[in-house]
Amino acid sequence: MSKSGRQARSVARLAAVQALYQMEVSGVGADAVVREFTDHRFDRDIDDVRLAEADEAFFGDLVRGVVADQAAVDRAIIKRLAEGWKLERIDATVRAILRAGAYELMRLAEVPTEVAIDEYVEIAKSFFDGSEPGFVNGALDAIARDVRG
Protein backbone atom coordinates (compact mmCIF):
# COMPACT_ATOMS: atom_id res chain seq x y z
CA MET A 1 0.00 0.00 0.00
CA SER A 2 1.33 3.45 -0.86
CA LYS A 3 2.16 6.05 1.77
CA SER A 4 -0.87 8.12 0.76
CA GLY A 5 -3.05 4.99 0.98
CA ARG A 6 -1.76 4.24 4.49
CA GLN A 7 -2.36 7.84 5.53
CA ALA A 8 -5.89 7.73 4.09
CA ARG A 9 -6.58 4.61 6.16
CA SER A 10 -5.14 6.28 9.28
CA VAL A 11 -7.47 9.23 8.76
CA ALA A 12 -10.37 6.81 8.22
CA ARG A 13 -9.58 5.01 11.49
CA LEU A 14 -9.53 8.26 13.45
CA ALA A 15 -12.79 9.34 11.82
CA ALA A 16 -14.35 5.94 12.60
CA VAL A 17 -13.47 6.34 16.28
CA GLN A 18 -15.00 9.83 16.25
CA ALA A 19 -18.11 8.52 14.49
CA LEU A 20 -18.54 5.63 16.93
CA TYR A 21 -18.21 8.05 19.84
CA GLN A 22 -20.73 10.41 18.23
CA MET A 23 -23.16 7.55 17.68
CA GLU A 24 -22.91 6.47 21.31
CA VAL A 25 -23.48 9.91 22.81
CA SER A 26 -26.14 11.06 20.35
CA GLY A 27 -27.96 7.83 19.49
CA VAL A 28 -27.63 8.52 15.74
CA GLY A 29 -27.42 5.46 13.51
CA ALA A 30 -24.44 4.28 11.48
CA ASP A 31 -25.76 5.28 8.05
CA ALA A 32 -26.58 8.82 9.20
CA VAL A 33 -23.14 9.29 10.77
CA VAL A 34 -21.32 7.85 7.76
CA ARG A 35 -23.32 10.18 5.50
CA GLU A 36 -22.54 13.18 7.73
CA PHE A 37 -18.80 12.48 7.66
CA THR A 38 -18.82 11.85 3.91
CA ASP A 39 -20.87 14.95 3.12
CA HIS A 40 -19.45 17.42 5.62
CA ARG A 41 -16.14 16.34 7.15
CA PHE A 42 -14.01 14.65 4.50
CA ASP A 43 -12.15 16.43 1.70
CA ARG A 44 -12.48 19.88 3.26
CA ASP A 45 -10.22 22.86 3.73
CA ILE A 46 -9.80 24.52 7.11
CA ASP A 47 -8.28 28.00 7.02
CA ASP A 48 -7.14 27.36 3.42
CA VAL A 49 -5.30 24.19 4.46
CA ARG A 50 -6.40 20.96 2.78
CA LEU A 51 -7.14 18.22 5.29
CA ALA A 52 -5.62 14.79 4.75
CA GLU A 53 -7.65 12.57 2.50
CA ALA A 54 -9.58 9.72 4.10
CA ASP A 55 -10.28 6.27 2.70
CA GLU A 56 -14.03 6.82 2.83
CA ALA A 57 -14.94 3.26 1.85
CA PHE A 58 -12.73 1.86 4.62
CA PHE A 59 -14.27 4.37 7.07
CA GLY A 60 -17.79 3.26 6.14
CA ASP A 61 -16.83 -0.41 6.41
CA LEU A 62 -15.34 0.14 9.89
CA VAL A 63 -18.32 2.06 11.28
CA ARG A 64 -20.97 -0.20 9.78
CA GLY A 65 -18.97 -3.32 10.66
CA VAL A 66 -18.57 -2.37 14.32
CA VAL A 67 -22.30 -1.72 14.57
CA ALA A 68 -23.26 -4.94 12.76
CA ASP A 69 -20.90 -7.06 14.89
CA GLN A 70 -21.10 -5.04 18.10
CA ALA A 71 -22.22 -7.95 20.30
CA ALA A 72 -19.24 -10.10 19.22
CA VAL A 73 -16.86 -7.13 19.36
CA ASP A 74 -17.99 -6.22 22.87
CA ARG A 75 -17.65 -9.85 24.03
CA ALA A 76 -14.06 -9.91 22.74
CA ILE A 77 -13.28 -6.71 24.66
CA ILE A 78 -15.07 -7.76 27.86
CA LYS A 79 -13.13 -11.04 27.87
CA ARG A 80 -9.94 -8.99 28.25
CA LEU A 81 -11.09 -6.55 30.93
CA ALA A 82 -9.98 -6.98 34.52
CA GLU A 83 -12.30 -9.12 36.61
CA GLY A 84 -15.27 -7.13 37.79
CA TRP A 85 -14.87 -4.38 35.18
CA LYS A 86 -17.76 -3.56 32.92
CA LEU A 87 -17.41 -2.12 29.44
CA GLU A 88 -19.66 0.77 30.49
CA ARG A 89 -17.06 1.88 33.08
CA ILE A 90 -14.51 2.60 30.37
CA ASP A 91 -14.32 6.12 28.95
CA ALA A 92 -16.55 6.44 25.85
CA THR A 93 -13.61 7.46 23.64
CA VAL A 94 -11.55 4.47 24.79
CA ARG A 95 -14.60 2.26 24.18
CA ALA A 96 -14.84 3.57 20.62
CA ILE A 97 -11.10 2.98 20.05
CA LEU A 98 -11.32 -0.57 21.41
CA ARG A 99 -14.41 -1.37 19.36
CA ALA A 100 -12.86 -0.19 16.10
CA GLY A 101 -9.57 -1.93 16.85
CA ALA A 102 -11.19 -5.18 17.95
CA TYR A 103 -13.42 -5.21 14.87
CA GLU A 104 -10.43 -4.70 12.60
CA LEU A 105 -8.52 -7.52 14.30
CA MET A 106 -11.53 -9.83 14.20
CA ARG A 107 -12.87 -9.19 10.71
CA LEU A 108 -10.16 -7.61 8.53
CA ALA A 109 -7.53 -10.33 8.28
CA GLU A 110 -5.72 -8.49 5.48
CA VAL A 111 -4.65 -5.80 7.97
CA PRO A 112 -1.47 -6.91 9.77
CA THR A 113 -1.93 -7.26 13.53
CA GLU A 114 0.90 -4.85 14.34
CA VAL A 115 -0.53 -2.19 12.01
CA ALA A 116 -4.00 -2.35 13.54
CA ILE A 117 -2.71 -2.21 17.12
CA ASP A 118 -0.20 0.57 16.41
CA GLU A 119 -2.82 2.68 14.63
CA TYR A 120 -5.28 2.54 17.52
CA VAL A 121 -2.58 3.15 20.13
CA GLU A 122 -1.60 6.29 18.18
CA ILE A 123 -5.25 7.37 18.12
CA ALA A 124 -5.41 6.84 21.90
CA LYS A 125 -2.28 9.00 22.27
CA SER A 126 -3.99 11.78 20.31
CA PHE A 127 -6.78 11.86 22.90
CA PHE A 128 -5.04 10.92 26.15
CA ASP A 129 -1.79 11.68 28.00
CA GLY A 130 -2.26 9.12 30.77
CA SER A 131 -2.39 5.35 30.91
CA GLU A 132 -5.09 4.94 28.26
CA PRO A 133 -2.73 4.28 25.29
CA GLY A 134 -1.03 1.50 27.26
CA PHE A 135 -4.42 0.07 28.19
CA VAL A 136 -5.49 0.12 24.52
CA ASN A 137 -2.23 -1.56 23.53
CA GLY A 138 -2.61 -4.33 26.11
CA ALA A 139 -6.27 -4.95 25.39
CA LEU A 140 -5.88 -5.05 21.61
CA ASP A 141 -2.79 -7.25 21.87
CA ALA A 142 -4.76 -9.74 24.01
CA ILE A 143 -7.74 -9.60 21.61
CA ALA A 144 -5.36 -10.23 18.68
CA ARG A 145 -4.00 -13.34 20.42
CA ASP A 146 -7.57 -14.52 21.00
CA VAL A 147 -8.81 -13.99 17.45
CA ARG A 148 -5.67 -14.39 15.34
CA GLY A 149 -3.72 -16.93 17.35
C-alpha positions as CSV (number, residue, x, y, z in Angstrom):
1,M,0.0,0.0,0.0
2,S,1.3,3.5,-0.9
3,K,2.2,6.1,1.8
4,S,-0.9,8.1,0.8
5,G,-3.0,5.0,1.0
6,R,-1.8,4.2,4.5
7,Q,-2.4,7.8,5.5
8,A,-5.9,7.7,4.1
9,R,-6.6,4.6,6.2
10,S,-5.1,6.3,9.3
11,V,-7.5,9.2,8.8
12,A,-10.4,6.8,8.2
13,R,-9.6,5.0,11.5
14,L,-9.5,8.3,13.5
15,A,-12.8,9.3,11.8
16,A,-14.4,5.9,12.6
17,V,-13.5,6.3,16.3
18,Q,-15.0,9.8,16.2
19,A,-18.1,8.5,14.5
20,L,-18.5,5.6,16.9
21,Y,-18.2,8.1,19.8
22,Q,-20.7,10.4,18.2
23,M,-23.2,7.5,17.7
24,E,-22.9,6.5,21.3
25,V,-23.5,9.9,22.8
26,S,-26.1,11.1,20.3
27,G,-28.0,7.8,19.5
28,V,-27.6,8.5,15.7
29,G,-27.4,5.5,13.5
30,A,-24.4,4.3,11.5
31,D,-25.8,5.3,8.1
32,A,-26.6,8.8,9.2
33,V,-23.1,9.3,10.8
34,V,-21.3,7.8,7.8
35,R,-23.3,10.2,5.5
36,E,-22.5,13.2,7.7
37,F,-18.8,12.5,7.7
38,T,-18.8,11.8,3.9
39,D,-20.9,14.9,3.1
40,H,-19.4,17.4,5.6
41,R,-16.1,16.3,7.1
42,F,-14.0,14.7,4.5
43,D,-12.2,16.4,1.7
44,R,-12.5,19.9,3.3
45,D,-10.2,22.9,3.7
46,I,-9.8,24.5,7.1
47,D,-8.3,28.0,7.0
48,D,-7.1,27.4,3.4
49,V,-5.3,24.2,4.5
50,R,-6.4,21.0,2.8
51,L,-7.1,18.2,5.3
52,A,-5.6,14.8,4.8
53,E,-7.7,12.6,2.5
54,A,-9.6,9.7,4.1
55,D,-10.3,6.3,2.7
56,E,-14.0,6.8,2.8
57,A,-14.9,3.3,1.8
58,F,-12.7,1.9,4.6
59,F,-14.3,4.4,7.1
60,G,-17.8,3.3,6.1
61,D,-16.8,-0.4,6.4
62,L,-15.3,0.1,9.9
63,V,-18.3,2.1,11.3
64,R,-21.0,-0.2,9.8
65,G,-19.0,-3.3,10.7
66,V,-18.6,-2.4,14.3
67,V,-22.3,-1.7,14.6
68,A,-23.3,-4.9,12.8
69,D,-20.9,-7.1,14.9
70,Q,-21.1,-5.0,18.1
71,A,-22.2,-7.9,20.3
72,A,-19.2,-10.1,19.2
73,V,-16.9,-7.1,19.4
74,D,-18.0,-6.2,22.9
75,R,-17.6,-9.9,24.0
76,A,-14.1,-9.9,22.7
77,I,-13.3,-6.7,24.7
78,I,-15.1,-7.8,27.9
79,K,-13.1,-11.0,27.9
80,R,-9.9,-9.0,28.2
81,L,-11.1,-6.5,30.9
82,A,-10.0,-7.0,34.5
83,E,-12.3,-9.1,36.6
84,G,-15.3,-7.1,37.8
85,W,-14.9,-4.4,35.2
86,K,-17.8,-3.6,32.9
87,L,-17.4,-2.1,29.4
88,E,-19.7,0.8,30.5
89,R,-17.1,1.9,33.1
90,I,-14.5,2.6,30.4
91,D,-14.3,6.1,29.0
92,A,-16.6,6.4,25.9
93,T,-13.6,7.5,23.6
94,V,-11.6,4.5,24.8
95,R,-14.6,2.3,24.2
96,A,-14.8,3.6,20.6
97,I,-11.1,3.0,20.1
98,L,-11.3,-0.6,21.4
99,R,-14.4,-1.4,19.4
100,A,-12.9,-0.2,16.1
101,G,-9.6,-1.9,16.9
102,A,-11.2,-5.2,17.9
103,Y,-13.4,-5.2,14.9
104,E,-10.4,-4.7,12.6
105,L,-8.5,-7.5,14.3
106,M,-11.5,-9.8,14.2
107,R,-12.9,-9.2,10.7
108,L,-10.2,-7.6,8.5
109,A,-7.5,-10.3,8.3
110,E,-5.7,-8.5,5.5
111,V,-4.6,-5.8,8.0
112,P,-1.5,-6.9,9.8
113,T,-1.9,-7.3,13.5
114,E,0.9,-4.8,14.3
115,V,-0.5,-2.2,12.0
116,A,-4.0,-2.4,13.5
117,I,-2.7,-2.2,17.1
118,D,-0.2,0.6,16.4
119,E,-2.8,2.7,14.6
120,Y,-5.3,2.5,17.5
121,V,-2.6,3.2,20.1
122,E,-1.6,6.3,18.2
123,I,-5.3,7.4,18.1
124,A,-5.4,6.8,21.9
125,K,-2.3,9.0,22.3
126,S,-4.0,11.8,20.3
127,F,-6.8,11.9,22.9
128,F,-5.0,10.9,26.2
129,D,-1.8,11.7,28.0
130,G,-2.3,9.1,30.8
131,S,-2.4,5.3,30.9
132,E,-5.1,4.9,28.3
133,P,-2.7,4.3,25.3
134,G,-1.0,1.5,27.3
135,F,-4.4,0.1,28.2
136,V,-5.5,0.1,24.5
137,N,-2.2,-1.6,23.5
138,G,-2.6,-4.3,26.1
139,A,-6.3,-5.0,25.4
140,L,-5.9,-5.1,21.6
141,D,-2.8,-7.3,21.9
142,A,-4.8,-9.7,24.0
143,I,-7.7,-9.6,21.6
144,A,-5.4,-10.2,18.7
145,R,-4.0,-13.3,20.4
146,D,-7.6,-14.5,21.0
147,V,-8.8,-14.0,17.4
148,R,-5.7,-14.4,15.3
149,G,-3.7,-16.9,17.3
